[in-house]
């Protein structure tokens, strides 16, 4: 059986042979940060009845770039299992009950200002992030957007793109819907504690048994 490292390397090699990604590979080995708009990309995945393997997504970008940090944002309810999964995968998780896009844009600019980063990877189809991309470009930081091929706003299509369909990270939702990494309307809400002083506080989840069912 092919091990995980070999599998990820085969995906990266496949992308390197795809002319759509020539410019993306010009930045190979650069310091990068990953930001995911979960409310956007996972809801679109639900529309396609597929699940995104976020863990493999991180492995691919860690192989392709020097991934310095991963951040996830949502205004949807997350199950405790999904939150624990994101933390265990190395993400810093933010949740806003109002506008997670504004929080995400603010955080991207703040983190990049303090980090030695050359490339920012943003998982969203939302054209509202074009302004963030332009602001980073003025500072010499390249931006690549990732999402479903036919879902990108026209405002994002002029820059670097990664298509989930080419990254072999999609699986039918019916095969994975029983997994604990679930997003969407749920009666079980994570226990959220917000720090009223810090505008970019991440949610803090009390210690839970990762094997428990939510």
PLY file of the C-alpha trace (Angstrom):
ply
format ascii 1.0
element vertex 214
property float x
property float y
property float z
element edge 213
property int vertex1
property int vertex2
end_header
0.00 0.00 0.00
1.26 3.45 -0.91
2.24 5.40 2.19
0.99 8.91 2.89
4.22 10.71 1.94
4.43 8.92 -1.41
0.76 9.63 -2.10
1.16 13.35 -1.36
4.32 13.50 -3.48
2.44 11.91 -6.37
-0.24 14.62 -6.15
2.40 17.36 -6.11
4.12 15.75 -9.09
0.79 15.60 -10.94
0.22 19.30 -10.29
3.73 20.12 -11.48
2.93 18.49 -14.84
-0.24 20.57 -15.22
0.46 23.80 -17.18
-2.24 25.58 -15.16
0.14 25.53 -12.19
3.38 26.70 -13.78
3.28 30.04 -11.98
2.27 28.38 -8.71
5.41 26.25 -8.82
7.56 29.32 -9.37
7.05 29.92 -5.65
7.98 26.41 -4.55
9.83 26.37 -1.24
8.75 29.89 -0.28
7.43 30.77 3.17
3.64 30.53 3.04
0.56 30.89 5.21
-2.77 29.11 4.70
-6.15 30.70 5.46
-9.44 28.83 4.96
-12.89 30.44 4.76
-14.72 27.31 5.96
-18.16 28.88 5.71
-17.51 29.36 2.01
-15.57 26.33 0.82
-17.32 23.65 2.86
-20.77 24.95 2.01
-19.80 24.81 -1.67
-18.50 21.28 -1.09
-21.91 20.38 0.35
-23.50 21.74 -2.85
-21.35 19.27 -4.80
-22.06 16.47 -2.28
-18.34 16.00 -1.64
-16.04 16.24 1.34
-12.70 18.09 1.29
-9.80 16.24 2.89
-8.32 19.22 4.74
-5.52 17.13 6.23
-4.24 16.12 2.78
-4.63 19.72 1.64
-2.24 20.80 4.40
0.18 17.99 3.51
0.20 19.06 -0.15
0.98 22.68 0.67
3.54 21.65 3.28
5.31 19.66 0.57
5.06 22.38 -2.04
5.88 25.35 0.22
7.41 26.11 3.61
4.04 26.34 5.37
4.51 28.57 8.40
0.94 28.50 9.75
-2.66 27.49 9.06
-5.80 29.42 10.03
-9.49 28.50 9.73
-12.47 30.89 9.94
-16.20 30.26 10.08
-19.51 31.82 10.96
-21.21 28.39 10.90
-21.61 26.07 13.86
-18.83 23.49 14.08
-19.11 20.21 15.90
-16.57 19.62 18.64
-15.16 16.82 16.51
-14.49 19.20 13.64
-12.87 21.76 15.93
-10.64 19.11 17.54
-9.72 17.83 14.09
-8.66 21.32 12.96
-6.60 21.89 16.10
-4.95 18.47 15.74
-4.13 19.31 12.11
-2.30 22.43 13.26
-4.92 25.11 12.57
-5.66 28.16 14.65
-9.46 28.36 14.61
-11.55 31.53 14.66
-15.32 31.69 14.83
-17.47 34.79 14.53
-21.28 34.70 14.84
-21.53 37.71 12.54
-19.01 38.27 9.74
-16.11 35.84 9.66
-14.96 37.29 6.31
-14.15 40.65 7.91
-12.33 38.89 10.75
-10.42 36.74 8.27
-9.37 39.71 6.13
-8.21 41.65 9.19
-6.26 38.64 10.49
-4.58 37.94 7.15
-3.23 41.48 6.95
-2.22 41.52 10.63
-0.41 38.16 10.55
1.37 38.92 7.27
2.54 42.25 8.66
4.34 40.43 11.46
5.53 37.36 9.54
8.33 36.66 7.08
5.99 35.36 4.40
6.24 35.40 0.61
3.01 33.62 -0.34
-0.50 33.56 1.13
-2.91 30.73 0.28
-6.57 31.68 0.72
-9.35 29.10 0.51
-12.42 31.01 -0.67
-14.46 31.78 -3.78
-15.53 35.18 -2.46
-14.54 38.12 -4.64
-14.55 40.31 -1.55
-11.03 39.06 -0.81
-9.67 40.73 -3.97
-8.97 43.83 -1.88
-6.91 41.82 0.59
-5.02 40.25 -2.31
-4.27 43.65 -3.84
-3.09 45.01 -0.48
-0.70 42.09 -0.01
0.57 42.44 -3.58
1.55 46.04 -2.85
3.78 44.66 -0.10
5.39 42.13 -2.45
3.44 39.14 -1.09
1.97 36.78 -3.66
-1.53 35.34 -3.18
-3.08 32.10 -4.45
-6.77 31.29 -4.06
-8.03 27.73 -3.74
-11.48 26.34 -4.34
-13.78 24.65 -6.84
-13.07 25.39 -10.49
-16.48 26.82 -11.41
-17.15 28.66 -8.15
-14.51 31.39 -8.16
-15.67 34.99 -8.38
-14.51 36.69 -11.57
-12.58 39.11 -9.34
-10.24 36.28 -8.30
-9.61 34.58 -11.64
-6.76 36.82 -12.74
-4.40 35.59 -10.02
-2.89 32.28 -8.95
-5.48 29.55 -8.41
-5.56 26.01 -7.05
-8.52 23.83 -8.02
-9.68 21.24 -5.50
-10.62 18.96 -8.39
-6.94 18.71 -9.44
-5.65 18.06 -5.93
-7.31 14.66 -5.36
-8.71 15.75 -1.99
-12.42 15.25 -2.74
-14.55 12.25 -1.81
-18.30 11.59 -2.02
-20.06 13.02 1.00
-22.08 9.86 1.59
-18.88 7.95 2.35
-17.64 10.40 4.94
-20.76 12.01 6.40
-20.44 9.91 9.57
-16.99 11.32 10.31
-16.63 13.69 13.22
-15.29 16.49 10.98
-18.70 17.97 10.17
-19.83 21.48 9.39
-23.34 22.80 9.03
-26.52 23.20 11.04
-26.28 21.09 14.15
-28.02 20.90 17.48
-24.66 20.33 19.16
-22.78 23.61 19.36
-19.13 23.88 20.43
-18.55 25.54 23.77
-17.33 28.96 22.67
-15.68 31.53 24.89
-14.83 34.91 23.37
-12.31 37.35 24.78
-14.10 40.74 24.57
-10.79 42.63 24.52
-9.00 40.84 21.69
-10.88 41.26 18.35
-9.22 38.23 16.79
-9.61 35.79 19.65
-9.81 32.19 18.57
-12.40 29.89 20.08
-11.20 27.96 23.09
-12.52 24.46 23.43
-12.40 22.71 26.83
-10.60 19.38 26.78
-12.85 16.70 25.34
-12.52 13.06 24.53
-11.77 12.93 20.78
-13.48 9.55 20.61
-16.75 10.85 21.96
-19.70 11.16 19.61
-21.27 14.60 19.02
0 1
1 2
2 3
3 4
4 5
5 6
6 7
7 8
8 9
9 10
10 11
11 12
12 13
13 14
14 15
15 16
16 17
17 18
18 19
19 20
20 21
21 22
22 23
23 24
24 25
25 26
26 27
27 28
28 29
29 30
30 31
31 32
32 33
33 34
34 35
35 36
36 37
37 38
38 39
39 40
40 41
41 42
42 43
43 44
44 45
45 46
46 47
47 48
48 49
49 50
50 51
51 52
52 53
53 54
54 55
55 56
56 57
57 58
58 59
59 60
60 61
61 62
62 63
63 64
64 65
65 66
66 67
67 68
68 69
69 70
70 71
71 72
72 73
73 74
74 75
75 76
76 77
77 78
78 79
79 80
80 81
81 82
82 83
83 84
84 85
85 86
86 87
87 88
88 89
89 90
90 91
91 92
92 93
93 94
94 95
95 96
96 97
97 98
98 99
99 100
100 101
101 102
102 103
103 104
104 105
105 106
106 107
107 108
108 109
109 110
110 111
111 112
112 113
113 114
114 115
115 116
116 117
117 118
118 119
119 120
120 121
121 122
122 123
123 124
124 125
125 126
126 127
127 128
128 129
129 130
130 131
131 132
132 133
133 134
134 135
135 136
136 137
137 138
138 139
139 140
140 141
141 142
142 143
143 144
144 145
145 146
146 147
147 148
148 149
149 150
150 151
151 152
152 153
153 154
154 155
155 156
156 157
157 158
158 159
159 160
160 161
161 162
162 163
163 164
164 165
165 166
166 167
167 168
168 169
169 170
170 171
171 172
172 173
173 174
174 175
175 176
176 177
177 178
178 179
179 180
180 181
181 182
182 183
183 184
184 185
185 186
186 187
187 188
188 189
189 190
190 191
191 192
192 193
193 194
194 195
195 196
196 197
197 198
198 199
199 200
200 201
201 202
202 203
203 204
204 205
205 206
206 207
207 208
208 209
209 210
210 211
211 212
212 213
